[in-house]
Amino acid sequence: MKIILATHNDNKLKEFKELLKDTPYDCVSLTELGYTEAIEETGSTYRENALVKVRKIAQYYPQIIISDDSGFEVDALNYEPGVYSSRYLGEKTPDFVKNTAILERMKGVDDRSARFVCAMALKRGSFEWTCQGIVEGEVSDDIRGSGFGYDPIFIPRGLTQTFGEIDGVLKNTISHRGLALQQVLHFLNTHKQELSI
């Protein structure tokens, strides 16, 4: 079954497709649908931003629509970049520059606590539902590994490697997006009548 993923982000689409590969669901992005308009994130929380996106796309498509809004929160930086993670230092700023800036700000800081948060919204017709996945950890001392966003500077609790270094299968099991999507899949499987699946 096709689900619309309300994003133009190819990295996010790839991650979702990997997470859904052993399920009866597959996702198609806005780019694949030919929808090119940018959706302005006007919410003050992850949940609000995720809802903004699904509500916008639901005006044009009748299918189940899923959107996520995620962010990286560093305790010592007053939980920045938070909901502005993708726009931190500017929309077009490369991930390497963002990560380097955070590591610079964290020099000499003992409390390196941080987390990834992912809110997901699901909408079909007038029906809406949200959930949230959180993975706790800490900021690394340097950029390690690949991956997109802040993955190369985040070490999840219980591990010694960053999200940018660990195996993709393991990351999908413990990541904020993976945890949120597990809740979405459970919801889809237990609310088929309401969603007309």
N, C-alpha and C positions, 0 to 999 in steps of 0.2 A: 504494500500500500504506500502510495506517495504522500509525503508530508512536505509542506512548504516550510523551508527554513528562511526566516526573514532576515537575510544578511546578504551583503555583497562580498564578504570576506572569504577568499579562497582557502586560507589556512583553517578558518573555522569550519567551513564546509567539509574539508578533508577530514578533520577531526570527528565531526558528526557522522560522516559516512563510515568511518572506521568503527565508531561506537555502535552503529546500527547494523553492522554487517551480518550478524548472526540472529537478526530479528526479522519479523515479517514486514518491517518498515524500511523505506528508503526516503531520502530527502532530496529536494531540488531547491537550489538557491534562487534568489531574486534575479541574479545575473542570467541564470539558465532560462528563466521565464521571460527574459527580455524587459524586466522592470528595472529601469535605470535611475529612478529618482532617489536621492538620498533622504533618509528619514532622520530628522533632527531629534536627538535625545534630550527632551526637555524635563525629564523627571529628576528628582533629588535623591532617589534611591535606585538600586539595581532593579527591584521589582517594578517600579514605576516606568523605568526606561524599557524594560522587556515588554510591558503592556502597551506602551506607546507604539512599539513596532508591530505587534500582532494586530492591534486595532486598526492601524493604518492599512496594512496589507489585506485585512479581512473585508475592507471596502471593495476590493477588486476580485477576490478569489473565494470560492465556497469551501475549499478543502480545509483540513486541519492545518493550522499554522502554528509553528513554534518559533519563539525567539529567545535569545538569552542576552543578558547584560552581565558582564563580569568585570571584576577589578582586583587590583593588587593593593593590599593595605599594609602599611608599615607602622607599627605602634609608635616608634620613636619619632616619626615624621607626621604625627597627628593624623595617622591613618591615611596619609596621602600615598599614592595618587588617587586611590578610591574610585568613585564613579567617573572620575576624569582620566582613568588609566589610559584609554585609547587616545585621548587628546592631550595627554601630559606633554608639556613643552611644545605643543602644536600638533595638529592632525597629521602632518607629513613627516614628522620627526622620526628618524630610523630607530628601531628598537635598541640598537647598540648605544646610541646617544642617550636614550632614556635610562637604560640600565647603568651606564657609566655615571650619569648625574646622580642617581640614587646611591650608588656605592660611594661617591664623593661625599655626599651629605651624611653618610653613615660612618665615615672615618672616625675612629676613636669612640664610637658609641657601643656601650656594653649590651644594652637590650636590643637584640636583633629580631625580636618577635615580629612575625608577619603572617599573612594569610592570603589565599585566593578565595574569592567569593563569586558564586555564579547563581544568579536568579534566572529561572526559566518561566516563560508564560506560554500557555497553550490556549488557543481560541478556535472555535468552530461555530459560526453563526453568532448567536448571542451568548453562547456558553464560554466562560473564561475560568482559568485555573492557573495558579502559580506555585512554585516551590523554590527551594534554595539549597545549594550545596556549598560546603565550606571545608577547606583543607588548611590546617594550621602548620606552621613551620617557622623558618627564619631566613633572614637575608644572608647570602653567602659573602665571603670576603672579596671574591672576584667573579668575573664572568666565566662560566663553565658550561661547555656543551653548546648545543644548537637549540632548535625550537623557536617559536615565535613569542612575541610579547616579553614578559618578565620571567619566562621559564628558566633562562640561564643563571638567574641570581636568586632563585628560591629553592631552599632545601626543605622538603616536607618532613614533618616530625617522624622520627623513627628511622630515617634514612641519612646517609652521608653524602649522597649525590643530589645534584640539582634536578629539577624537572627537565632541564635541557640535556642531561646526561643519561637518565634512566631509560630503560626499554619502553617503547611506545605502548605495549600491551599492559605493562605495570602501571604506567602513567594513567591510562584510560580507566583503570580499576580504582585508583585512589584520587584522581583529580577532582577539582570542584565541578567541572563540567560533566565528568563521568558520573559523579555522585548525584548531580541534579537530573541528568538524563535517566539514570536508573529509576528515580522517582516518577519521571514522566512516563516511562515504559510501563511501570506498575499501574499507573493511573489509566493509561490507554487500555491495558488488558483487563481492568476491573470496571471500566465505565463505558463499555462499547455501546450500550443502549443509548446513553445520553449523547454520545458522539456520533451515533448512526454509523458505526463501523460494521 
